[in-house]
Amino acid sequence: MSPMKLEVIEKTENKLVFIIEGVSIEMINALRRIILTEVPVMAIDEVIVLKNDSPLYDEIISHRLGLIPLKTDLSVYKLPQDCECGGYGCPMCQVSLTCDVTNTTNSPLEIYSGDLNSNDPKIIPVHPKIPIVKIDKKDKVIIEAYAILGRAKDHAKWQAVSNAAFRYLPVIEFNENEITDSEVIELIIKMCPEDLYSSKNGNILKLEKDYWKTCTLCMSCVNSSDGKIKVSHKNDAYIFSIESDGVLPFDVLIKEIFKIFNGKIEEFINKLEELEIES
């Protein structure tokens, strides 16, 4: 296996795409599973509805509140089971959010996630315009909610990212001199779902320079060219993409992934050592 290489090819506030080489598919899939199920984040877990004049049941509002993504600070808060309070709720493992809205207008009023007031200014909804419920004139909604850290393997509301996926790094090879039939070239261009091919002067087939970013290895070009185009992939190179809803910065997310991964390895080694001692 070749030495590990890492190259970031796209990074925005909510998306990270990078190429990673020199790792096994088992390793890359383990990281993907940790991202999706093991990284702890904040989410509303308990809701007390004190006043609800809206047309929605209390349970529906509670469900909506639970699905609002909250910005998370892993350096301050602990999982309830790891907290000294034993999970009963304290400033080290729980955040309080309140919503007290009265419609004083003469038209319906929309209540948004931005109307939630947190006792910790760092733990707030990622987006202030997530709709919760609409109330009519003179109606009122008063809610107390409590957010805690959790993992997506227990409930989807604690998922740290909206998507995490990887695919092989594609490799496309062909000889321009072997593909000169204009009808074949036109067919190849037409059959590619990602529009990666074009023609020059109608008889020279051209491939997009950054084809590997969007190629899905569908093999349509191979079938259209009677095998004159060869499509393969590197066995130890992958394109990994992470889409986040903003609950954790990417640098914190990546560090937490490997912290959890290393913890699992240490736990496995300790279990093996215990078995050896017992035997």
C-alpha positions as CSV (number, residue, x, y, z in Angstrom):
1,M,0.0,0.0,0.0
2,S,1.3,3.5,-0.9
3,P,2.1,6.2,1.7
4,M,-1.0,8.1,2.9
5,K,-1.8,11.3,1.0
6,L,-4.5,13.8,1.7
7,E,-5.7,16.6,-0.6
8,V,-8.6,18.9,0.1
9,I,-10.4,19.7,-3.2
10,E,-13.4,21.6,-1.9
11,K,-14.2,23.3,1.3
12,T,-17.1,25.6,2.2
13,E,-18.9,26.4,5.4
14,N,-21.1,23.3,5.0
15,K,-19.2,20.9,2.7
16,L,-15.8,19.3,2.8
17,V,-14.4,17.1,-0.1
18,F,-11.0,15.6,0.0
19,I,-9.0,12.8,-1.7
20,I,-7.3,10.3,0.5
21,E,-4.8,7.7,-0.7
22,G,-2.9,4.9,1.0
23,V,-5.7,3.6,3.2
24,S,-7.8,0.4,3.1
25,I,-11.5,0.4,2.3
26,E,-12.1,-1.0,5.8
27,M,-10.4,2.0,7.4
28,I,-12.2,4.6,5.3
29,N,-15.6,2.9,6.0
30,A,-14.9,2.8,9.7
31,L,-14.3,6.6,9.7
32,R,-17.6,7.1,7.7
33,R,-19.6,5.1,10.2
34,I,-18.1,7.0,13.2
35,I,-19.0,10.3,11.5
36,L,-22.6,9.2,11.0
37,T,-23.2,7.5,14.3
38,E,-20.6,8.2,17.0
39,V,-19.8,11.9,17.1
40,P,-21.8,13.6,19.9
41,V,-23.7,16.8,19.3
42,M,-26.4,18.8,21.1
43,A,-30.1,18.4,20.5
44,I,-33.3,19.1,22.4
45,D,-34.3,16.0,24.3
46,E,-36.9,17.2,26.8
47,V,-39.7,19.8,26.2
48,I,-42.2,21.3,28.6
49,V,-45.1,23.0,26.9
50,L,-46.6,25.6,29.3
51,K,-48.9,27.3,26.9
52,N,-49.9,26.2,23.3
53,D,-52.6,28.1,21.5
54,S,-51.3,26.9,18.1
55,P,-53.2,24.4,15.9
56,L,-50.5,21.8,16.4
57,Y,-50.4,19.2,19.2
58,D,-47.7,19.5,21.9
59,E,-46.1,16.3,20.6
60,I,-45.7,17.7,17.1
61,I,-44.0,20.9,18.4
62,S,-41.7,18.8,20.6
63,H,-40.7,16.7,17.7
64,R,-39.9,19.7,15.5
65,L,-37.8,21.3,18.3
66,G,-35.8,18.0,18.6
67,L,-34.9,18.2,15.0
68,I,-33.5,21.7,15.1
69,P,-29.7,21.5,14.7
70,L,-27.9,23.3,17.5
71,K,-24.3,24.6,17.5
72,T,-22.2,22.4,19.8
73,D,-19.3,23.0,22.1
74,L,-17.6,19.7,22.9
75,S,-14.9,21.3,25.1
76,V,-17.5,22.3,27.7
77,Y,-20.3,19.8,27.8
78,K,-20.3,16.0,28.7
79,L,-22.5,13.2,27.7
80,P,-25.1,12.7,30.5
81,Q,-23.8,9.2,31.3
82,D,-20.3,10.7,31.7
83,C,-21.4,13.6,33.9
84,E,-20.8,13.8,37.6
85,C,-24.6,14.5,38.1
86,G,-25.4,11.0,36.6
87,G,-27.5,12.5,33.9
88,Y,-30.0,14.3,36.1
89,G,-29.2,17.6,34.4
90,C,-26.6,20.2,35.4
91,P,-24.7,23.1,33.7
92,M,-22.0,20.6,32.6
93,C,-24.4,18.4,30.5
94,Q,-27.6,20.3,29.9
95,V,-28.6,23.6,28.2
96,S,-31.9,25.3,28.8
97,L,-33.8,27.0,25.9
98,T,-37.1,28.9,26.3
99,C,-39.6,30.3,23.9
100,D,-42.2,32.9,25.0
101,V,-44.1,34.4,22.0
102,T,-47.4,36.3,22.0
103,N,-48.9,37.4,18.7
104,T,-49.8,41.1,19.2
105,T,-50.4,41.6,15.5
106,N,-53.7,41.3,13.5
107,S,-52.3,38.6,11.2
108,P,-50.8,35.1,11.7
109,L,-47.3,35.0,13.2
110,E,-44.6,32.4,12.4
111,I,-42.5,31.2,15.3
112,Y,-38.9,30.4,14.2
113,S,-35.9,28.7,15.7
114,G,-34.4,32.1,16.3
115,D,-37.2,32.7,18.9
116,L,-35.5,30.2,21.2
117,N,-33.5,31.8,23.9
118,S,-30.6,29.7,25.2
119,N,-28.9,30.1,28.6
120,D,-25.6,29.5,26.8
121,P,-25.0,31.9,23.9
122,K,-22.7,29.2,22.3
123,I,-25.5,26.6,22.1
124,I,-28.1,28.2,19.7
125,P,-29.9,27.0,16.6
126,V,-27.6,26.9,13.5
127,H,-30.2,28.7,11.4
128,P,-32.6,31.3,13.0
129,K,-35.3,30.9,10.3
130,I,-36.3,27.2,10.8
131,P,-40.1,27.3,11.1
132,I,-41.6,25.8,14.3
133,V,-45.3,26.7,14.3
134,K,-47.7,29.5,13.3
135,I,-50.1,31.2,15.7
136,D,-53.1,33.4,15.1
137,K,-53.6,36.9,16.6
138,K,-53.7,37.1,20.4
139,D,-52.4,33.5,20.6
140,K,-49.5,32.5,22.8
141,V,-46.8,29.8,23.0
142,I,-44.6,29.3,26.0
143,I,-42.1,26.5,26.0
144,E,-39.2,25.2,28.1
145,A,-36.7,22.9,26.4
146,Y,-33.6,21.1,27.5
147,A,-30.8,20.1,25.2
148,I,-28.1,17.4,25.9
149,L,-25.3,15.7,24.1
150,G,-26.1,12.5,22.3
151,R,-25.1,10.2,19.5
152,A,-26.9,9.4,16.3
153,K,-26.8,5.7,17.0
154,D,-29.4,6.4,19.7
155,H,-31.5,8.9,17.7
156,A,-31.1,10.6,14.3
157,K,-31.5,14.1,15.9
158,W,-28.0,13.7,17.3
159,Q,-26.4,13.2,13.9
160,A,-23.3,15.4,13.5
161,V,-23.5,15.6,9.7
162,S,-26.2,15.5,7.1
163,N,-24.2,13.2,4.9
164,A,-20.9,11.4,4.7
165,A,-19.9,9.3,1.7
166,F,-16.9,8.0,-0.2
167,R,-16.2,6.6,-3.6
168,Y,-13.3,5.3,-5.5
169,L,-11.1,7.7,-7.4
170,P,-11.9,7.0,-11.1
171,V,-9.3,6.7,-13.8
172,I,-10.3,7.1,-17.5
173,E,-7.9,6.3,-20.3
174,F,-8.3,6.2,-24.1
175,N,-6.3,6.9,-27.3
176,E,-7.7,9.8,-29.3
177,N,-6.4,8.2,-32.5
178,E,-8.5,5.1,-32.0
179,I,-11.8,7.0,-31.7
180,T,-12.4,9.0,-34.9
181,D,-15.9,7.9,-36.0
182,S,-18.1,11.0,-35.5
183,E,-21.2,8.9,-34.8
184,V,-19.3,7.0,-32.0
185,I,-18.0,10.2,-30.6
186,E,-21.5,11.7,-30.6
187,L,-22.9,8.6,-28.9
188,I,-20.2,8.7,-26.1
189,I,-20.9,12.4,-25.5
190,K,-24.7,11.7,-25.4
191,M,-24.5,8.7,-23.1
192,C,-22.3,10.2,-20.4
193,P,-24.7,11.4,-17.6
194,E,-22.2,13.8,-16.2
195,D,-21.3,15.5,-19.5
196,L,-17.6,14.8,-19.1
197,Y,-16.9,14.4,-22.9
198,S,-16.9,16.9,-25.7
199,S,-15.6,16.9,-29.3
200,K,-13.1,19.0,-31.2
201,N,-13.8,19.5,-34.9
202,G,-16.4,16.7,-34.6
203,N,-13.8,13.9,-34.9
204,I,-11.6,14.3,-31.8
205,L,-12.9,13.1,-28.4
206,K,-12.0,15.3,-25.4
207,L,-12.4,14.5,-21.7
208,E,-12.9,17.1,-19.0
209,K,-9.7,17.8,-17.1
210,D,-11.3,17.3,-13.6
211,Y,-13.5,14.4,-14.7
212,W,-12.7,12.5,-11.5
213,K,-14.7,15.0,-9.4
214,T,-18.0,13.9,-10.9
215,C,-17.4,10.6,-12.7
216,T,-19.6,7.9,-11.1
217,L,-18.0,4.9,-12.8
218,C,-21.2,4.1,-14.6
219,M,-19.3,2.6,-17.6
220,S,-21.6,4.2,-20.2
221,C,-18.6,5.5,-22.1
222,V,-17.0,2.0,-22.1
223,N,-20.1,0.4,-23.6
224,S,-20.6,3.2,-26.2
225,S,-17.0,3.0,-27.4
226,D,-16.8,-0.9,-27.7
227,G,-14.1,-1.0,-25.0
228,K,-11.8,1.6,-26.6
229,I,-12.3,3.7,-23.4
230,K,-11.0,2.1,-20.3
231,V,-12.5,3.1,-16.9
232,S,-10.9,1.9,-13.7
233,H,-10.1,3.1,-10.2
234,K,-7.3,3.1,-7.7
235,N,-7.8,0.5,-5.0
236,D,-6.5,2.6,-2.2
237,A,-7.6,6.1,-3.3
238,Y,-11.0,7.6,-2.5
239,I,-13.0,10.8,-2.8
240,F,-14.5,11.5,0.6
241,S,-17.3,14.1,1.0
242,I,-18.9,15.4,4.2
243,E,-21.9,17.6,4.3
244,S,-22.6,19.4,7.5
245,D,-25.6,21.4,8.9
246,G,-23.2,23.5,10.9
247,V,-23.4,22.0,14.4
248,L,-19.6,21.5,14.5
249,P,-16.8,23.1,12.6
250,F,-14.9,20.7,10.3
251,D,-11.7,20.9,12.2
252,V,-13.4,19.9,15.5
253,L,-15.4,17.2,13.7
254,I,-12.3,15.6,12.2
255,K,-10.4,15.6,15.5
256,E,-13.3,14.1,17.3
257,I,-13.6,11.3,14.7
258,F,-10.0,10.2,15.3
259,K,-10.4,10.6,19.1
260,I,-13.3,8.2,19.0
261,F,-11.5,5.8,16.5
262,N,-8.3,5.7,18.7
263,G,-10.5,5.1,21.8
264,K,-12.1,2.1,20.2
265,I,-8.7,0.6,19.3
266,E,-7.4,1.1,22.9
267,E,-10.6,-0.5,24.2
268,F,-10.1,-3.5,21.9
269,I,-6.5,-3.9,23.0
270,N,-7.4,-3.7,26.7
271,K,-10.1,-6.4,26.2
272,L,-7.6,-8.7,24.5
273,E,-5.1,-8.2,27.3
274,E,-7.8,-9.0,29.9
275,L,-8.6,-12.3,28.0
276,E,-4.9,-13.2,27.9
277,I,-4.6,-12.7,31.6
278,E,-7.7,-14.7,32.4
279,S,-6.6,-17.6,30.2
